[in-house]
Amino acid sequence: MKTQLENIYKNAAQDIEKASSITDVEEIRVKYLSRKGEFNEIKKGLKDLPDEDKRTIGQLANEITQKLELALKNKYDEFYIKELNEKLQSEQLDVTLPGKYTPMGHIHPITSTTDEIVSIFQNLGFSVIPDNLSPEVETEYYNFDMLNVPKDHPARDVQDTFYTKKAPNVLLRSQTSGAQIHAMEGKNPPIRVVAPGRVYRNENINARKNNFFHQIEGLYVDKDITFGDLKGVLNEFIRIYFGASRPTRFRNSFFPFTEPSAEVDVQCIMCQGKGCKTCSGTGWLEVLGCGMVDPNVLQGVGINPDVYTGFAFGMGVERLAMLKYAIDDIRLFFNDDIRFLEQF
């Protein structure tokens, strides 16, 4: 048995020396040292030897096993380090190379402008009307009737308003002002809200107008609200939005749902008031309409106009973005031109 052990060790040592990979090393380990390996098969016969031989042969078997385990480990480490170095060499990275540019999407300027405007009014104490109180598909009742718009008003004509086929009185809203009515119905003042959203008008498209655009409606109803409060809120908004006071003017105007009414113009940033195509040579761009809520509108939603007053305004998001970023054509917002959108 001693001779058998020495021969097995000799053969195993030769096999280890000839091994050329980690796989070879593992196969040698299984062949000689696994449960069914040659050494274990011999060890099974130790029980049949005399006690004196059992100790001697057993000690020799353990020594050979330890030598083989060490030789296998050294060989394994040799191949592991070699393969690791080869892998590091073939997969090495040059950290001095510039990284690969991965283009990222941008928030659309209309979205960012809307968010900015809403945030300003929230800081001024206004809350945002829920979407269900500011629907884009509206009825004449909310878009016209409750806003004090006469039945024969030209705004009701199909030349100005997009009607749907759902019913004769269902339309795409032409203004966010209908959100005022939804906000006041069944509510008690004080009411101080803004309603951002999309509106649709049958307009000729040019540098200043589009048949689809965005508005933000504002409403404040409480006791003792005056036109001075309206002017103060809007001037403060303009100061915050543009980062500094900008020349503005309030012009007398008319809206069926406000009395008195006004339009607010901001000096054209493109020409600094000298006149250009964007402002049609006037030096000013209208950004919003406003006024004191007509008593008939308040009465229509169950608010006593003898006790409460209020103001309302509606501003064009595109116009405000054009003024802030010096954009001279409203159509750029809707053309999906990546060169334009990447600037934001």
C-alpha positions as CSV (number, residue, x, y, z in Angstrom):
1,M,0.0,0.0,0.0
2,K,2.9,2.3,0.7
3,T,4.2,1.7,-2.8
4,Q,0.7,2.4,-4.2
5,L,0.5,5.7,-2.4
6,E,3.9,6.8,-3.6
7,N,3.1,5.9,-7.2
8,I,-0.2,7.8,-7.0
9,Y,1.6,10.8,-5.6
10,K,4.2,10.6,-8.4
11,N,1.6,10.4,-11.1
12,A,-0.4,13.3,-9.5
13,A,2.7,15.5,-9.3
14,Q,3.4,14.9,-12.9
15,D,-0.1,15.7,-13.9
16,I,0.0,18.9,-11.9
17,E,3.2,19.9,-13.6
18,K,1.7,19.3,-17.0
19,A,-1.6,21.2,-16.3
20,S,-2.2,24.2,-18.6
21,S,-5.3,25.8,-17.2
22,I,-7.5,26.2,-14.1
23,T,-9.8,23.6,-15.7
24,D,-7.0,21.0,-15.8
25,V,-6.2,21.7,-12.1
26,E,-9.8,21.1,-11.1
27,E,-9.9,17.8,-13.1
28,I,-6.7,16.7,-11.3
29,R,-8.1,17.5,-7.9
30,V,-11.3,15.5,-8.7
31,K,-9.2,12.5,-10.0
32,Y,-7.0,12.2,-6.9
33,L,-8.6,14.0,-4.0
34,S,-12.3,13.8,-4.4
35,R,-14.5,11.4,-2.5
36,K,-14.1,8.8,-5.3
37,G,-10.5,9.8,-6.0
38,E,-7.6,7.4,-6.0
39,F,-6.3,8.4,-2.5
40,N,-9.7,7.8,-0.9
41,E,-10.1,4.5,-2.5
42,I,-6.7,3.4,-1.0
43,K,-7.6,4.9,2.4
44,K,-10.6,2.6,2.5
45,G,-8.2,-0.3,2.9
46,L,-6.5,1.1,6.0
47,K,-9.0,-0.7,8.3
48,D,-7.7,-4.1,7.2
49,L,-4.1,-3.3,8.1
50,P,-2.4,-4.2,11.4
51,D,-2.4,-1.4,13.9
52,E,1.3,-0.6,13.5
53,D,1.0,-0.4,9.7
54,K,-2.3,1.5,10.0
55,R,-0.5,4.4,11.8
56,T,2.4,4.5,9.4
57,I,0.4,4.2,6.2
58,G,-2.3,6.6,7.5
59,Q,0.4,9.2,8.4
60,L,1.9,8.8,4.9
61,A,-1.4,9.2,3.2
62,N,-2.2,12.4,5.1
63,E,1.3,13.9,4.2
64,I,0.8,13.1,0.5
65,T,-2.7,14.5,0.6
66,Q,-1.4,17.8,2.1
67,K,1.4,18.0,-0.4
68,L,-1.0,17.5,-3.3
69,E,-3.4,20.1,-2.0
70,L,-0.6,22.6,-1.6
71,A,0.7,21.9,-5.2
72,L,-2.8,22.2,-6.6
73,K,-3.4,25.5,-4.8
74,N,-0.1,26.9,-6.0
75,K,-0.9,25.8,-9.6
76,Y,-4.4,27.2,-9.4
77,D,-3.1,30.6,-8.1
78,E,-0.6,30.7,-10.9
79,F,-3.2,30.3,-13.6
80,Y,-5.7,32.6,-11.8
81,I,-3.2,35.5,-11.7
82,K,-2.2,34.8,-15.3
83,E,-5.8,34.8,-16.6
84,L,-6.6,37.9,-14.5
85,N,-3.7,39.8,-15.9
86,E,-4.7,38.8,-19.4
87,K,-8.3,39.9,-18.8
88,L,-7.2,43.2,-17.3
89,Q,-4.9,43.8,-20.3
90,S,-7.6,43.0,-22.9
91,E,-10.4,45.0,-21.0
92,Q,-8.4,47.9,-19.7
93,L,-10.0,51.3,-19.9
94,D,-8.4,54.6,-20.8
95,V,-9.8,56.9,-18.2
96,T,-8.3,59.9,-20.0
97,L,-10.7,59.4,-22.9
98,P,-13.8,61.7,-23.0
99,G,-17.0,60.2,-21.9
100,K,-19.8,59.3,-24.4
101,Y,-22.5,62.0,-24.7
102,T,-26.0,60.7,-23.9
103,P,-28.6,63.3,-25.0
104,M,-31.3,64.0,-22.5
105,G,-34.8,65.3,-22.9
106,H,-35.7,68.9,-22.0
107,I,-38.7,70.3,-20.3
108,H,-40.7,72.2,-22.9
109,P,-40.5,76.0,-22.4
110,I,-44.3,76.1,-22.2
111,T,-44.3,73.6,-19.4
112,S,-41.5,75.3,-17.5
113,T,-43.1,78.8,-18.0
114,T,-46.5,77.5,-16.8
115,D,-44.9,75.9,-13.7
116,E,-43.0,79.1,-13.0
117,I,-46.1,81.3,-13.3
118,V,-48.2,79.0,-11.1
119,S,-45.4,78.9,-8.5
120,I,-45.3,82.7,-8.3
121,F,-49.1,82.9,-7.7
122,Q,-48.9,80.1,-5.1
123,N,-46.4,82.2,-3.2
124,L,-48.8,85.1,-3.5
125,G,-51.5,83.0,-1.7
126,F,-53.3,81.5,-4.7
127,S,-54.1,77.8,-5.0
128,V,-54.4,75.7,-8.2
129,I,-57.9,74.6,-9.4
130,P,-58.2,70.8,-9.7
131,D,-58.3,69.6,-13.3
132,N,-61.9,68.4,-13.0
133,L,-62.9,72.1,-12.4
134,S,-61.0,73.3,-15.5
135,P,-62.0,71.0,-18.4
136,E,-60.8,71.6,-22.0
137,V,-64.1,70.2,-23.5
138,E,-66.7,72.6,-22.1
139,T,-70.3,73.6,-22.6
140,E,-71.6,76.9,-23.7
141,Y,-73.1,77.3,-20.2
142,Y,-69.7,77.6,-18.6
143,N,-67.7,79.0,-21.6
144,F,-70.3,81.8,-22.4
145,D,-73.6,81.9,-20.6
146,M,-72.3,82.1,-17.0
147,L,-69.6,84.5,-18.1
148,N,-72.3,87.1,-19.1
149,V,-71.6,86.6,-22.8
150,P,-74.7,87.6,-24.9
151,K,-76.3,85.0,-27.1
152,D,-75.5,87.1,-30.2
153,H,-71.8,87.8,-29.3
154,P,-69.5,87.1,-32.2
155,A,-67.2,84.9,-30.0
156,R,-69.9,82.2,-30.1
157,D,-69.7,81.9,-33.9
158,V,-68.1,78.9,-35.5
159,Q,-65.7,81.4,-37.1
160,D,-64.2,82.0,-33.6
161,T,-64.9,78.9,-31.6
162,F,-64.4,75.1,-32.2
163,Y,-67.6,73.2,-31.6
164,T,-67.6,69.4,-31.2
165,K,-70.0,66.8,-32.6
166,K,-70.9,65.5,-29.2
167,A,-73.8,68.0,-28.9
168,P,-74.7,71.4,-30.3
169,N,-73.6,73.2,-27.1
170,V,-70.3,71.3,-26.5
171,L,-67.1,73.0,-27.6
172,L,-63.3,73.2,-27.0
173,R,-63.0,76.0,-24.5
174,S,-61.9,79.3,-26.0
175,Q,-60.7,80.7,-22.7
176,T,-59.8,79.4,-19.2
177,S,-62.4,81.9,-17.7
178,G,-64.9,79.1,-17.4
179,A,-62.8,77.7,-14.6
180,Q,-63.9,80.8,-12.6
181,I,-67.5,79.6,-12.6
182,H,-66.5,76.0,-11.6
183,A,-64.4,77.5,-8.8
184,M,-67.2,79.7,-7.4
185,E,-70.2,77.3,-7.7
186,G,-71.2,76.1,-4.3
187,K,-68.3,77.9,-2.6
188,N,-68.2,80.7,-0.1
189,P,-65.6,83.5,-0.4
190,P,-62.7,84.0,0.1
191,I,-61.8,82.3,-3.1
192,R,-58.2,82.8,-4.5
193,V,-57.3,80.4,-7.3
194,V,-55.4,80.1,-10.6
195,A,-56.3,77.6,-13.4
196,P,-53.6,76.8,-16.0
197,G,-54.7,75.0,-19.2
198,R,-55.0,74.8,-23.0
199,V,-57.5,76.8,-25.0
200,Y,-58.6,76.7,-28.6
201,R,-59.7,79.5,-31.0
202,N,-60.4,79.6,-34.7
203,E,-57.6,82.1,-35.5
204,N,-55.3,82.8,-38.4
205,I,-51.8,81.5,-37.4
206,N,-49.1,84.1,-37.5
207,A,-46.0,85.2,-35.4
208,R,-48.3,86.4,-32.6
209,K,-51.3,84.1,-32.7
210,N,-52.0,80.3,-32.9
211,N,-55.3,78.4,-32.9
212,F,-54.1,76.4,-29.9
213,F,-52.3,78.0,-27.0
214,H,-52.1,78.1,-23.2
215,Q,-53.6,80.4,-20.6
216,I,-53.6,80.8,-16.8
217,E,-56.8,82.1,-15.3
218,G,-56.8,83.9,-11.9
219,L,-59.6,84.8,-9.6
220,Y,-59.8,86.5,-6.2
221,V,-63.2,87.0,-4.5
222,D,-63.5,88.5,-1.0
223,K,-64.9,91.5,0.8
224,D,-63.5,94.9,-0.1
225,I,-61.4,93.8,-3.1
226,T,-60.6,96.7,-5.4
227,F,-59.0,97.4,-8.7
228,G,-56.0,98.6,-6.8
229,D,-55.6,95.1,-5.4
230,L,-55.7,93.7,-8.9
231,K,-53.1,96.1,-10.2
232,G,-50.8,95.5,-7.2
233,V,-51.0,91.7,-7.6
234,L,-50.3,91.8,-11.4
235,N,-47.4,94.3,-11.1
236,E,-45.8,92.1,-8.3
237,F,-46.2,89.1,-10.6
238,I,-44.5,90.9,-13.5
239,R,-41.7,92.1,-11.2
240,I,-41.0,88.5,-9.9
241,Y,-41.4,86.8,-13.3
242,F,-39.1,89.1,-15.2
243,G,-36.7,89.5,-12.3
244,A,-37.0,93.3,-12.3
245,S,-39.7,95.9,-12.9
246,R,-40.7,96.1,-16.5
247,P,-42.6,98.9,-18.2
248,T,-46.2,98.0,-18.2
249,R,-49.5,99.7,-19.1
250,F,-53.1,99.0,-18.2
251,R,-55.4,99.9,-21.1
252,N,-59.2,100.2,-20.8
253,S,-60.9,97.3,-22.4
254,F,-64.1,95.3,-22.4
255,F,-64.9,91.7,-21.3
256,P,-68.5,90.6,-20.7
257,F,-67.6,89.0,-17.4
258,T,-65.6,91.9,-15.8
259,E,-66.4,95.6,-15.2
260,P,-64.3,97.7,-15.3
261,S,-61.9,95.7,-17.6
262,A,-58.4,96.3,-18.7
263,E,-55.6,94.8,-20.9
264,V,-52.1,94.7,-19.6
265,D,-49.2,95.3,-22.0
266,V,-45.5,94.7,-21.3
267,Q,-42.8,96.5,-23.3
268,C,-41.5,94.4,-26.2
269,I,-38.2,92.9,-25.2
270,M,-37.2,92.4,-28.8
271,C,-37.2,96.0,-29.8
272,Q,-37.2,97.8,-26.3
273,G,-40.4,99.7,-27.3
274,K,-39.1,100.9,-30.7
275,G,-41.4,98.7,-32.8
276,C,-40.8,95.3,-34.6
277,K,-42.8,92.5,-36.3
278,T,-43.4,90.7,-33.0
279,C,-45.2,93.7,-31.5
280,S,-46.6,94.9,-34.9
281,G,-44.6,98.1,-34.5
282,T,-46.3,99.2,-31.3
283,G,-43.5,98.6,-28.9
284,W,-45.8,96.7,-26.6
285,L,-47.1,93.1,-26.3
286,E,-50.4,92.3,-24.6
287,V,-49.9,89.6,-22.0
288,L,-53.3,89.4,-20.2
289,G,-56.8,90.7,-19.8
290,C,-58.2,91.5,-16.4
291,G,-60.9,93.3,-14.5
292,M,-63.3,93.3,-11.6
293,V,-65.7,90.4,-11.7
294,D,-69.1,91.6,-13.0
295,P,-71.8,91.5,-10.4
296,N,-74.0,89.5,-12.7
297,V,-71.4,86.7,-12.7
298,L,-71.2,86.7,-8.9
299,Q,-74.9,86.6,-8.6
300,G,-75.2,83.8,-11.1
301,V,-73.1,81.5,-8.9
302,G,-74.9,82.5,-5.7
303,I,-72.4,85.0,-4.3
304,N,-73.9,88.3,-3.1
305,P,-72.3,91.2,-5.1
306,D,-73.4,93.7,-2.4
307,V,-71.1,91.9,0.1
308,Y,-68.3,90.5,-2.0
309,T,-66.2,91.8,-4.9
310,G,-63.4,90.2,-6.8
311,F,-61.0,90.5,-9.7
312,A,-60.1,88.0,-12.5
313,F,-57.3,87.8,-15.0
314,G,-56.3,85.6,-17.9
315,M,-52.7,85.6,-19.2
316,G,-51.1,84.0,-22.3
317,V,-48.3,81.6,-21.4
318,E,-46.7,81.8,-24.9
319,R,-46.7,85.6,-24.8
320,L,-45.0,85.7,-21.4
321,A,-42.4,83.1,-22.6
322,M,-41.7,85.1,-25.7
323,L,-41.1,88.2,-23.7
324,K,-38.8,86.5,-21.2
325,Y,-36.7,84.6,-23.7
326,A,-36.8,87.0,-26.6
327,I,-38.7,84.6,-28.9
328,D,-40.1,86.5,-31.9
329,D,-42.5,83.9,-33.3
330,I,-45.1,81.9,-31.3
331,R,-45.0,79.1,-33.9
332,L,-41.6,78.0,-32.7
333,F,-43.3,76.5,-29.6
334,F,-45.3,74.1,-31.7
335,N,-42.9,73.1,-34.5
336,D,-40.9,70.4,-32.6
337,D,-37.6,71.9,-33.8
338,I,-34.9,70.2,-31.7
339,R,-32.5,73.2,-32.3
340,F,-35.1,75.5,-30.6
341,L,-36.1,73.2,-27.8
342,E,-32.5,72.3,-26.9
343,Q,-31.9,75.9,-25.8
344,F,-34.2,75.3,-22.8
